[in-house]
Amino acid sequence: MAEHDRDGVVDEEYEEAVRRARRATRTGWRTMGALVGGTVFVAALAWLAFTIFLVWFVWAWANG
């Protein structure tokens, strides 16, 4: 996306700012994806541990 000054010359500082902003946006989305993915993974592990504990608890209670 070329942004031009009034005289038709490409503004290099603007182009560099756009590149930095896009890079930061990509990095931000990647970071959010990692956080959400990590949270889902930890929640799944916690659910699995809770389920195993519950099954063991019910088995132990039923078998005295």
Predicted model as a PDB file, atoms N, CA, C, CB and O in Angstrom, pLDDT in the B-factor column:
MODEL        1                                                                  
ATOM      1  N   MET A   1       0.847  -1.169   0.000  1.00 50.00           N  
ATOM      2  CA  MET A   1       0.000   0.000   0.000  1.00 50.00           C  
ATOM      3  C   MET A   1       0.892   1.231   0.000  1.00 50.00           C  
ATOM      4  CB  MET A   1      -0.963  -0.002   1.215  1.00 50.00           C  
ATOM      5  O   MET A   1       1.480   1.579   1.024  1.00 50.00           O  
ATOM      6  N   ALA A   2       0.989   1.876  -1.125  1.00 54.00           N  
ATOM      7  CA  ALA A   2       1.858   3.044  -1.245  1.00 54.00           C  
ATOM      8  C   ALA A   2       1.080   4.303  -0.901  1.00 54.00           C  
ATOM      9  CB  ALA A   2       2.452   3.146  -2.667  1.00 54.00           C  
ATOM     10  O   ALA A   2       0.058   4.612  -1.514  1.00 54.00           O  
ATOM     11  N   GLU A   3       1.575   5.004   0.071  1.00 56.00           N  
ATOM     12  CA  GLU A   3       0.968   6.280   0.452  1.00 56.00           C  
ATOM     13  C   GLU A   3       1.866   7.384  -0.104  1.00 56.00           C  
ATOM     14  CB  GLU A   3       0.796   6.406   2.028  1.00 56.00           C  
ATOM     15  O   GLU A   3       3.086   7.333   0.056  1.00 56.00           O  
ATOM     16  N   HIS A   4       1.276   8.366  -0.747  1.00 57.00           N  
ATOM     17  CA  HIS A   4       2.064   9.383  -1.424  1.00 57.00           C  
ATOM     18  C   HIS A   4       1.916  10.731  -0.748  1.00 57.00           C  
ATOM     19  CB  HIS A   4       1.659   9.485  -2.881  1.00 57.00           C  
ATOM     20  O   HIS A   4       0.874  11.059  -0.182  1.00 57.00           O  
ATOM     21  N   ASP A   5       2.987  11.498  -0.823  1.00 58.00           N  
ATOM     22  CA  ASP A   5       2.908  12.900  -0.417  1.00 58.00           C  
ATOM     23  C   ASP A   5       2.157  13.672  -1.492  1.00 58.00           C  
ATOM     24  CB  ASP A   5       4.330  13.505  -0.183  1.00 58.00           C  
ATOM     25  O   ASP A   5       1.733  13.101  -2.498  1.00 58.00           O  
ATOM     26  N   ARG A   6       1.996  14.967  -1.274  1.00 60.00           N  
ATOM     27  CA  ARG A   6       1.280  15.786  -2.269  1.00 60.00           C  
ATOM     28  C   ARG A   6       1.997  15.819  -3.610  1.00 60.00           C  
ATOM     29  CB  ARG A   6       1.107  17.209  -1.752  1.00 60.00           C  
ATOM     30  O   ARG A   6       1.356  15.942  -4.654  1.00 60.00           O  
ATOM     31  N   ASP A   7       3.323  15.709  -3.591  1.00 63.00           N  
ATOM     32  CA  ASP A   7       4.070  15.781  -4.852  1.00 63.00           C  
ATOM     33  C   ASP A   7       4.215  14.413  -5.527  1.00 63.00           C  
ATOM     34  CB  ASP A   7       5.450  16.374  -4.602  1.00 63.00           C  
ATOM     35  O   ASP A   7       4.909  14.292  -6.536  1.00 63.00           O  
ATOM     36  N   GLY A   8       3.563  13.381  -4.972  1.00 62.00           N  
ATOM     37  CA  GLY A   8       3.575  12.072  -5.611  1.00 62.00           C  
ATOM     38  C   GLY A   8       4.721  11.182  -5.200  1.00 62.00           C  
ATOM     39  O   GLY A   8       4.863  10.087  -5.745  1.00 62.00           O  
ATOM     40  N   VAL A   9       5.549  11.607  -4.258  1.00 66.00           N  
ATOM     41  CA  VAL A   9       6.693  10.808  -3.808  1.00 66.00           C  
ATOM     42  C   VAL A   9       6.235   9.918  -2.660  1.00 66.00           C  
ATOM     43  CB  VAL A   9       7.893  11.721  -3.366  1.00 66.00           C  
ATOM     44  O   VAL A   9       5.503  10.364  -1.776  1.00 66.00           O  
ATOM     45  N   VAL A  10       6.662   8.674  -2.674  1.00 70.00           N  
ATOM     46  CA  VAL A  10       6.294   7.733  -1.609  1.00 70.00           C  
ATOM     47  C   VAL A  10       6.953   8.171  -0.306  1.00 70.00           C  
ATOM     48  CB  VAL A  10       6.714   6.272  -1.975  1.00 70.00           C  
ATOM     49  O   VAL A  10       8.147   8.466  -0.268  1.00 70.00           O  
ATOM     50  N   ASP A  11       6.161   8.209   0.752  1.00 78.00           N  
ATOM     51  CA  ASP A  11       6.664   8.599   2.074  1.00 78.00           C  
ATOM     52  C   ASP A  11       7.265   7.364   2.740  1.00 78.00           C  
ATOM     53  CB  ASP A  11       5.522   9.220   2.963  1.00 78.00           C  
ATOM     54  O   ASP A  11       6.542   6.486   3.212  1.00 78.00           O  
ATOM     55  N   GLU A  12       8.591   7.308   2.770  1.00 82.00           N  
ATOM     56  CA  GLU A  12       9.286   6.129   3.298  1.00 82.00           C  
ATOM     57  C   GLU A  12       9.041   5.940   4.796  1.00 82.00           C  
ATOM     58  CB  GLU A  12      10.784   6.244   3.033  1.00 82.00           C  
ATOM     59  O   GLU A  12       8.922   4.810   5.269  1.00 82.00           O  
ATOM     60  N   GLU A  13       8.966   7.034   5.534  1.00 85.00           N  
ATOM     61  CA  GLU A  13       8.721   6.906   6.977  1.00 85.00           C  
ATOM     62  C   GLU A  13       7.338   6.313   7.229  1.00 85.00           C  
ATOM     63  CB  GLU A  13       8.848   8.282   7.679  1.00 85.00           C  
ATOM     64  O   GLU A  13       7.151   5.484   8.119  1.00 85.00           O  
ATOM     65  N   TYR A  14       6.370   6.761   6.419  1.00 83.00           N  
ATOM     66  CA  TYR A  14       5.016   6.213   6.556  1.00 83.00           C  
ATOM     67  C   TYR A  14       5.004   4.725   6.219  1.00 83.00           C  
ATOM     68  CB  TYR A  14       4.027   6.972   5.646  1.00 83.00           C  
ATOM     69  O   TYR A  14       4.404   3.921   6.933  1.00 83.00           O  
ATOM     70  N   GLU A  15       5.667   4.372   5.134  1.00 85.00           N  
ATOM     71  CA  GLU A  15       5.716   2.952   4.734  1.00 85.00           C  
ATOM     72  C   GLU A  15       6.366   2.099   5.827  1.00 85.00           C  
ATOM     73  CB  GLU A  15       6.495   2.789   3.403  1.00 85.00           C  
ATOM     74  O   GLU A  15       5.903   0.996   6.118  1.00 85.00           O  
ATOM     75  N   GLU A  16       7.434   2.615   6.425  1.00 89.00           N  
ATOM     76  CA  GLU A  16       8.101   1.869   7.495  1.00 89.00           C  
ATOM     77  C   GLU A  16       7.183   1.752   8.716  1.00 89.00           C  
ATOM     78  CB  GLU A  16       9.434   2.555   7.887  1.00 89.00           C  
ATOM     79  O   GLU A  16       7.154   0.704   9.360  1.00 89.00           O  
ATOM     80  N   ALA A  17       6.440   2.799   9.041  1.00 88.00           N  
ATOM     81  CA  ALA A  17       5.494   2.747  10.161  1.00 88.00           C  
ATOM     82  C   ALA A  17       4.403   1.718   9.891  1.00 88.00           C  
ATOM     83  CB  ALA A  17       4.868   4.134  10.409  1.00 88.00           C  
ATOM     84  O   ALA A  17       4.000   0.982  10.791  1.00 88.00           O  
ATOM     85  N   VAL A  18       3.926   1.668   8.649  1.00 88.00           N  
ATOM     86  CA  VAL A  18       2.902   0.672   8.293  1.00 88.00           C  
ATOM     87  C   VAL A  18       3.467  -0.734   8.435  1.00 88.00           C  
ATOM     88  CB  VAL A  18       2.389   0.898   6.848  1.00 88.00           C  
ATOM     89  O   VAL A  18       2.801  -1.625   8.962  1.00 88.00           O  
ATOM     90  N   ARG A  19       4.698  -0.933   7.965  1.00 91.00           N  
ATOM     91  CA  ARG A  19       5.328  -2.262   8.096  1.00 91.00           C  
ATOM     92  C   ARG A  19       5.476  -2.664   9.560  1.00 91.00           C  
ATOM     93  CB  ARG A  19       6.710  -2.274   7.411  1.00 91.00           C  
ATOM     94  O   ARG A  19       5.205  -3.808   9.925  1.00 91.00           O  
ATOM     95  N   ARG A  20       5.913  -1.709  10.409  1.00 91.00           N  
ATOM     96  CA  ARG A  20       6.055  -2.006  11.837  1.00 91.00           C  
ATOM     97  C   ARG A  20       4.711  -2.336  12.468  1.00 91.00           C  
ATOM     98  CB  ARG A  20       6.698  -0.825  12.567  1.00 91.00           C  
ATOM     99  O   ARG A  20       4.613  -3.258  13.277  1.00 91.00           O  
ATOM    100  N   ALA A  21       3.684  -1.594  12.105  1.00 90.00           N  
ATOM    101  CA  ALA A  21       2.346  -1.834  12.670  1.00 90.00           C  
ATOM    102  C   ALA A  21       1.823  -3.203  12.258  1.00 90.00           C  
ATOM    103  CB  ALA A  21       1.360  -0.737  12.219  1.00 90.00           C  
ATOM    104  O   ALA A  21       1.251  -3.922  13.078  1.00 90.00           O  
ATOM    105  N   ARG A  22       2.013  -3.564  11.003  1.00 91.00           N  
ATOM    106  CA  ARG A  22       1.557  -4.882  10.546  1.00 91.00           C  
ATOM    107  C   ARG A  22       2.322  -5.997  11.232  1.00 91.00           C  
ATOM    108  CB  ARG A  22       1.707  -5.007   9.033  1.00 91.00           C  
ATOM    109  O   ARG A  22       1.747  -7.023  11.595  1.00 91.00           O  
ATOM    110  N   ARG A  23       3.625  -5.793  11.409  1.00 91.00           N  
ATOM    111  CA  ARG A  23       4.436  -6.801  12.090  1.00 91.00           C  
ATOM    112  C   ARG A  23       3.970  -6.950  13.543  1.00 91.00           C  
ATOM    113  CB  ARG A  23       5.943  -6.420  12.037  1.00 91.00           C  
ATOM    114  O   ARG A  23       3.865  -8.067  14.050  1.00 91.00           O  
ATOM    115  N   ALA A  24       3.693  -5.836  14.203  1.00 89.00           N  
ATOM    116  CA  ALA A  24       3.220  -5.882  15.588  1.00 89.00           C  
ATOM    117  C   ALA A  24       1.859  -6.559  15.671  1.00 89.00           C  
ATOM    118  CB  ALA A  24       3.142  -4.465  16.180  1.00 89.00           C  
ATOM    119  O   ALA A  24       1.592  -7.304  16.613  1.00 89.00           O  
ATOM    120  N   THR A  25       0.998  -6.305  14.689  1.00 89.00           N  
ATOM    121  CA  THR A  25      -0.323  -6.937  14.683  1.00 89.00           C  
ATOM    122  C   THR A  25      -0.194  -8.440  14.530  1.00 89.00           C  
ATOM    123  CB  THR A  25      -1.193  -6.366  13.556  1.00 89.00           C  
ATOM    124  O   THR A  25      -0.862  -9.201  15.230  1.00 89.00           O  
ATOM    125  N   ARG A  26       0.669  -8.869  13.611  1.00 88.00           N  
ATOM    126  CA  ARG A  26       0.883 -10.316  13.436  1.00 88.00           C  
ATOM    127  C   ARG A  26       1.433 -10.940  14.710  1.00 88.00           C  
ATOM    128  CB  ARG A  26       1.846 -10.586  12.261  1.00 88.00           C  
ATOM    129  O   ARG A  26       0.999 -12.014  15.128  1.00 88.00           O  
ATOM    130  N   THR A  27       2.395 -10.254  15.323  1.00 88.00           N  
ATOM    131  CA  THR A  27       2.977 -10.760  16.572  1.00 88.00           C  
ATOM    132  C   THR A  27       1.923 -10.805  17.667  1.00 88.00           C  
ATOM    133  CB  THR A  27       4.167  -9.884  17.016  1.00 88.00           C  
ATOM    134  O   THR A  27       1.881 -11.746  18.460  1.00 88.00           O  
ATOM    135  N   GLY A  28       1.072  -9.785  17.707  1.00 87.00           N  
ATOM    136  CA  GLY A  28       0.005  -9.756  18.712  1.00 87.00           C  
ATOM    137  C   GLY A  28      -0.959 -10.907  18.546  1.00 87.00           C  
ATOM    138  O   GLY A  28      -1.342 -11.547  19.525  1.00 87.00           O  
ATOM    139  N   TRP A  29      -1.361 -11.179  17.298  1.00 89.00           N  
ATOM    140  CA  TRP A  29      -2.267 -12.301  17.060  1.00 89.00           C  
ATOM    141  C   TRP A  29      -1.601 -13.619  17.409  1.00 89.00           C  
ATOM    142  CB  TRP A  29      -2.730 -12.319  15.605  1.00 89.00           C  
ATOM    143  O   TRP A  29      -2.243 -14.518  17.952  1.00 89.00           O  
ATOM    144  N   ARG A  30      -0.313 -13.738  17.100  1.00 90.00           N  
ATOM    145  CA  ARG A  30       0.411 -14.967  17.418  1.00 90.00           C  
ATOM    146  C   ARG A  30       0.474 -15.153  18.933  1.00 90.00           C  
ATOM    147  CB  ARG A  30       1.839 -14.937  16.812  1.00 90.00           C  
ATOM    148  O   ARG A  30       0.305 -16.265  19.434  1.00 90.00           O  
ATOM    149  N   THR A  31       0.717 -14.061  19.661  1.00 91.00           N  
ATOM    150  CA  THR A  31       0.774 -14.122  21.123  1.00 91.00           C  
ATOM    151  C   THR A  31      -0.587 -14.504  21.699  1.00 91.00           C  
ATOM    152  CB  THR A  31       1.238 -12.772  21.702  1.00 91.00           C  
ATOM    153  O   THR A  31      -0.675 -15.346  22.593  1.00 91.00           O  
ATOM    154  N   MET A  32      -1.646 -13.884  21.183  1.00 93.00           N  
ATOM    155  CA  MET A  32      -2.991 -14.214  21.670  1.00 93.00           C  
ATOM    156  C   MET A  32      -3.326 -15.675  21.375  1.00 93.00           C  
ATOM    157  CB  MET A  32      -4.044 -13.286  21.025  1.00 93.00           C  
ATOM    158  O   MET A  32      -3.929 -16.359  22.202  1.00 93.00           O  
ATOM    159  N   GLY A  33      -2.936 -16.143  20.206  1.00 92.00           N  
ATOM    160  CA  GLY A  33      -3.173 -17.545  19.863  1.00 92.00           C  
ATOM    161  C   GLY A  33      -2.456 -18.477  20.815  1.00 92.00           C  
ATOM    162  O   GLY A  33      -3.008 -19.498  21.225  1.00 92.00           O  
ATOM    163  N   ALA A  34      -1.220 -18.131  21.171  1.00 93.00           N  
ATOM    164  CA  ALA A  34      -0.466 -18.960  22.111  1.00 93.00           C  
ATOM    165  C   ALA A  34      -1.112 -18.945  23.491  1.00 93.00           C  
ATOM    166  CB  ALA A  34       0.986 -18.480  22.205  1.00 93.00           C  
ATOM    167  O   ALA A  34      -1.195 -19.981  24.151  1.00 93.00           O  
ATOM    168  N   LEU A  35      -1.569 -17.770  23.929  1.00 95.00           N  
ATOM    169  CA  LEU A  35      -2.212 -17.682  25.244  1.00 95.00           C  
ATOM    170  C   LEU A  35      -3.510 -18.480  25.283  1.00 95.00           C  
ATOM    171  CB  LEU A  35      -2.489 -16.221  25.605  1.00 95.00           C  
ATOM    172  O   LEU A  35      -3.762 -19.226  26.228  1.00 95.00           O  
ATOM    173  N   VAL A  36      -4.327 -18.315  24.250  1.00 96.00           N  
ATOM    174  CA  VAL A  36      -5.600 -19.043  24.208  1.00 96.00           C  
ATOM    175  C   VAL A  36      -5.339 -20.537  24.089  1.00 96.00           C  
ATOM    176  CB  VAL A  36      -6.478 -18.553  23.028  1.00 96.00           C  
ATOM    177  O   VAL A  36      -5.973 -21.334  24.780  1.00 96.00           O  
ATOM    178  N   GLY A  37      -4.414 -20.921  23.224  1.00 95.00           N  
ATOM    179  CA  GLY A  37      -4.080 -22.336  23.068  1.00 95.00           C  
ATOM    180  C   GLY A  37      -3.537 -22.939  24.353  1.00 95.00           C  
ATOM    181  O   GLY A  37      -3.899 -24.053  24.731  1.00 95.00           O  
ATOM    182  N   GLY A  38      -2.668 -22.195  25.019  1.00 95.00           N  
ATOM    183  CA  GLY A  38      -2.112 -22.680  26.286  1.00 95.00           C  
ATOM    184  C   GLY A  38      -3.177 -22.807  27.359  1.00 95.00           C  
ATOM    185  O   GLY A  38      -3.171 -23.763  28.134  1.00 95.00           O  
ATOM    186  N   THR A  39      -4.092 -21.846  27.407  1.00 97.00           N  
ATOM    187  CA  THR A  39      -5.174 -21.900  28.386  1.00 97.00           C  
ATOM    188  C   THR A  39      -6.079 -23.093  28.135  1.00 97.00           C  
ATOM    189  CB  THR A  39      -5.989 -20.611  28.353  1.00 97.00           C  
ATOM    190  O   THR A  39      -6.460 -23.798  29.069  1.00 97.00           O  
ATOM    191  N   VAL A  40      -6.421 -23.319  26.873  1.00 97.00           N  
ATOM    192  CA  VAL A  40      -7.262 -24.477  26.530  1.00 97.00           C  
ATOM    193  C   VAL A  40      -6.547 -25.773  26.880  1.00 97.00           C  
ATOM    194  CB  VAL A  40      -7.631 -24.462  25.027  1.00 97.00           C  
ATOM    195  O   VAL A  40      -7.171 -26.704  27.392  1.00 97.00           O  
ATOM    196  N   PHE A  41      -5.255 -25.846  26.613  1.00 97.00           N  
ATOM    197  CA  PHE A  41      -4.480 -27.049  26.923  1.00 97.00           C  
ATOM    198  C   PHE A  41      -4.456 -27.307  28.427  1.00 97.00           C  
ATOM    199  CB  PHE A  41      -3.045 -26.917  26.387  1.00 97.00           C  
ATOM    200  O   PHE A  41      -4.681 -28.437  28.863  1.00 97.00           O  
ATOM    201  N   VAL A  42      -4.190 -26.284  29.217  1.00 97.00           N  
ATOM    202  CA  VAL A  42      -4.154 -26.442  30.674  1.00 97.00           C  
ATOM    203  C   VAL A  42      -5.543 -26.808  31.198  1.00 97.00           C  
ATOM    204  CB  VAL A  42      -3.645 -25.142  31.355  1.00 97.00           C  
ATOM    205  O   VAL A  42      -5.664 -27.642  32.094  1.00 97.00           O  
ATOM    206  N   ALA A  43      -6.582 -26.197  30.651  1.00 98.00           N  
ATOM    207  CA  ALA A  43      -7.946 -26.533  31.075  1.00 98.00           C  
ATOM    208  C   ALA A  43      -8.274 -27.986  30.743  1.00 98.00           C  
ATOM    209  CB  ALA A  43      -8.967 -25.593  30.405  1.00 98.00           C  
ATOM    210  O   ALA A  43      -8.914 -28.674  31.538  1.00 98.00           O  
ATOM    211  N   ALA A  44      -7.843 -28.456  29.580  1.00 98.00           N  
ATOM    212  CA  ALA A  44      -8.082 -29.850  29.196  1.00 98.00           C  
ATOM    213  C   ALA A  44      -7.340 -30.799  30.138  1.00 98.00           C  
ATOM    214  CB  ALA A  44      -7.641 -30.095  27.735  1.00 98.00           C  
ATOM    215  O   ALA A  44      -7.887 -31.827  30.537  1.00 98.00           O  
ATOM    216  N   LEU A  45      -6.114 -30.465  30.492  1.00 98.00           N  
ATOM    217  CA  LEU A  45      -5.360 -31.302  31.440  1.00 98.00           C  
ATOM    218  C   LEU A  45      -6.030 -31.321  32.810  1.00 98.00           C  
ATOM    219  CB  LEU A  45      -3.911 -30.795  31.573  1.00 98.00           C  
ATOM    220  O   LEU A  45      -6.122 -32.370  33.448  1.00 98.00           O  
ATOM    221  N   ALA A  46      -6.498 -30.158  33.258  1.00 98.00           N  
ATOM    222  CA  ALA A  46      -7.181 -30.092  34.553  1.00 98.00           C  
ATOM    223  C   ALA A  46      -8.470 -30.916  34.520  1.00 98.00           C  
ATOM    224  CB  ALA A  46      -7.493 -28.622  34.929  1.00 98.00           C  
ATOM    225  O   ALA A  46      -8.771 -31.623  35.482  1.00 98.00           O  
ATOM    226  N   TRP A  47      -9.222 -30.835  33.445  1.00 98.00           N  
ATOM    227  CA  TRP A  47     -10.457 -31.611  33.310  1.00 98.00           C  
ATOM    228  C   TRP A  47     -10.159 -33.105  33.313  1.00 98.00           C  
ATOM    229  CB  TRP A  47     -11.201 -31.223  32.021  1.00 98.00           C  
ATOM    230  O   TRP A  47     -10.874 -33.885  33.943  1.00 98.00           O  
ATOM    231  N   LEU A  48      -9.104 -33.501  32.608  1.00 98.00           N  
ATOM    232  CA  LEU A  48      -8.718 -34.918  32.577  1.00 98.00           C  
ATOM    233  C   LEU A  48      -8.324 -35.391  33.975  1.00 98.00           C  
ATOM    234  CB  LEU A  48      -7.549 -35.145  31.585  1.00 98.00           C  
ATOM    235  O   LEU A  48      -8.742 -36.466  34.404  1.00 98.00           O  
ATOM    236  N   ALA A  49      -7.531 -34.602  34.682  1.00 98.00           N  
ATOM    237  CA  ALA A  49      -7.113 -34.972  36.042  1.00 98.00           C  
ATOM    238  C   ALA A  49      -8.332 -35.064  36.964  1.00 98.00           C  
ATOM    239  CB  ALA A  49      -6.091 -33.941  36.600  1.00 98.00           C  
ATOM    240  O   ALA A  49      -8.427 -35.991  37.769  1.00 98.00           O  
ATOM    241  N   PHE A  50      -9.257 -34.121  36.855  1.00 98.00           N  
ATOM    242  CA  PHE A  50     -10.454 -34.142  37.682  1.00 98.00           C  
ATOM    243  C   PHE A  50     -11.298 -35.382  37.375  1.00 98.00           C  
ATOM    244  CB  PHE A  50     -11.278 -32.863  37.462  1.00 98.00           C  
ATOM    245  O   PHE A  50     -11.814 -36.020  38.293  1.00 98.00           O  
ATOM    246  N   THR A  51     -11.441 -35.722  36.106  1.00 98.00           N  
ATOM    247  CA  THR A  51     -12.222 -36.893  35.715  1.00 98.00           C  
ATOM    248  C   THR A  51     -11.598 -38.177  36.256  1.00 98.00           C  
ATOM    249  CB  THR A  51     -12.341 -36.967  34.190  1.00 98.00           C  
ATOM    250  O   THR A  51     -12.298 -39.045  36.777  1.00 98.00           O  
ATOM    251  N   ILE A  52     -10.278 -38.291  36.128  1.00 98.00           N  
ATOM    252  CA  ILE A  52      -9.589 -39.478  36.665  1.00 98.00           C  
ATOM    253  C   ILE A  52      -9.781 -39.557  38.168  1.00 98.00           C  
ATOM    254  CB  ILE A  52      -8.079 -39.446  36.323  1.00 98.00           C  
ATOM    255  O   ILE A  52     -10.063 -40.631  38.699  1.00 98.00           O  
ATOM    256  N   PHE A  53      -9.633 -38.425  38.869  1.00 98.00           N  
ATOM    257  CA  PHE A  53      -9.834 -38.409  40.311  1.00 98.00           C  
ATOM    258  C   PHE A  53     -11.264 -38.805  40.672  1.00 98.00           C  
ATOM    259  CB  PHE A  53      -9.512 -37.027  40.874  1.00 98.00           C  
ATOM    260  O   PHE A  53     -11.481 -39.568  41.613  1.00 98.00           O  
ATOM    261  N   LEU A  54     -12.230 -38.290  39.930  1.00 98.00           N  
ATOM    262  CA  LEU A  54     -13.627 -38.599  40.213  1.00 98.00           C  
ATOM    263  C   LEU A  54     -13.919 -40.083  40.018  1.00 98.00           C  
ATOM    264  CB  LEU A  54     -14.543 -37.765  39.323  1.00 98.00           C  
ATOM    265  O   LEU A  54     -14.597 -40.700  40.841  1.00 98.00           O  
ATOM    266  N   VAL A  55     -13.414 -40.650  38.941  1.00 97.00           N  
ATOM    267  CA  VAL A  55     -13.606 -42.088  38.692  1.00 97.00           C  
ATOM    268  C   VAL A  55     -12.956 -42.894  39.805  1.00 97.00           C  
ATOM    269  CB  VAL A  55     -13.017 -42.499  37.314  1.00 97.00           C  
ATOM    270  O   VAL A  55     -13.551 -43.849  40.305  1.00 97.00           O  
ATOM    271  N   TRP A  56     -11.739 -42.522  40.200  1.00 97.00           N  
ATOM    272  CA  TRP A  56     -11.065 -43.241  41.280  1.00 97.00           C  
ATOM    273  C   TRP A  56     -11.847 -43.107  42.589  1.00 97.00           C  
ATOM    274  CB  TRP A  56      -9.628 -42.716  41.462  1.00 97.00           C  
ATOM    275  O   TRP A  56     -12.002 -44.083  43.323  1.00 97.00           O  
ATOM    276  N   PHE A  57     -12.342 -41.894  42.881  1.00 97.00           N  
ATOM    277  CA  PHE A  57     -13.067 -41.656  44.112  1.00 97.00           C  
ATOM    278  C   PHE A  57     -14.349 -42.494  44.170  1.00 97.00           C  
ATOM    279  CB  PHE A  57     -13.394 -40.172  44.250  1.00 97.00           C  
ATOM    280  O   PHE A  57     -14.652 -43.109  45.193  1.00 97.00           O  
ATOM    281  N   VAL A  58     -15.084 -42.511  43.084  1.00 97.00           N  
ATOM    282  CA  VAL A  58     -16.327 -43.307  43.038  1.00 97.00           C  
ATOM    283  C   VAL A  58     -15.999 -44.800  43.154  1.00 97.00           C  
ATOM    284  CB  VAL A  58     -17.118 -43.027  41.716  1.00 97.00           C  
ATOM    285  O   VAL A  58     -16.694 -45.539  43.851  1.00 97.00           O  
ATOM    286  N   TRP A  59     -14.953 -45.236  42.478  1.00 96.00           N  
ATOM    287  CA  TRP A  59     -14.547 -46.652  42.570  1.00 96.00           C  
ATOM    288  C   TRP A  59     -14.156 -47.014  44.000  1.00 96.00           C  
ATOM    289  CB  TRP A  59     -13.367 -46.945  41.611  1.00 96.00           C  
ATOM    290  O   TRP A  59     -14.559 -48.054  44.522  1.00 96.00           O  
ATOM    291  N   ALA A  60     -13.357 -46.134  44.633  1.00 96.00           N  
ATOM    292  CA  ALA A  60     -12.915 -46.398  46.009  1.00 96.00           C  
ATOM    293  C   ALA A  60     -14.094 -46.384  46.981  1.00 96.00           C  
ATOM    294  CB  ALA A  60     -11.865 -45.359  46.443  1.00 96.00           C  
ATOM    295  O   ALA A  60     -14.144 -47.201  47.900  1.00 96.00           O  
ATOM    296  N   TRP A  61     -15.028 -45.481  46.793  1.00 95.00           N  
ATOM    297  CA  TRP A  61     -16.203 -45.398  47.657  1.00 95.00           C  
ATOM    298  C   TRP A  61     -17.089 -46.635  47.483  1.00 95.00           C  
ATOM    299  CB  TRP A  61     -17.007 -44.116  47.351  1.00 95.00           C  
ATOM    300  O   TRP A  61     -17.632 -47.160  48.455  1.00 95.00           O  
ATOM    301  N   ALA A  62     -17.228 -47.088  46.251  1.00 95.00           N  
ATOM    302  CA  ALA A  62     -18.087 -48.249  45.971  1.00 95.00           C  
ATOM    303  C   ALA A  62     -17.459 -49.548  46.500  1.00 95.00           C  
ATOM    304  CB  ALA A  62     -18.345 -48.369  44.450  1.00 95.00           C  
ATOM    305  O   ALA A  62     -18.179 -50.486  46.840  1.00 95.00           O  
ATOM    306  N   ASN A  63     -16.156 -49.605  46.568  1.00 93.00           N  
ATOM    307  CA  ASN A  63     -15.480 -50.824  46.992  1.00 93.00           C  
ATOM    308  C   ASN A  63     -15.023 -50.770  48.456  1.00 93.00           C  
ATOM    309  CB  ASN A  63     -14.289 -51.082  46.094  1.00 93.00           C  
ATOM    310  O   ASN A  63     -14.200 -51.573  48.895  1.00 93.00           O  
ATOM    311  N   GLY A  64     -15.566 -49.823  49.183  1.00 83.00           N  
ATOM    312  CA  GLY A  64     -15.292 -49.766  50.619  1.00 83.00           C  
ATOM    313  C   GLY A  64     -13.920 -49.280  50.889  1.00 83.00           C  
ATOM    314  O   GLY A  64     -13.521 -49.170  52.048  1.00 83.00           O  
TER     315      GLY A  64                                                      
ENDMDL                                                                          
END                                                                             
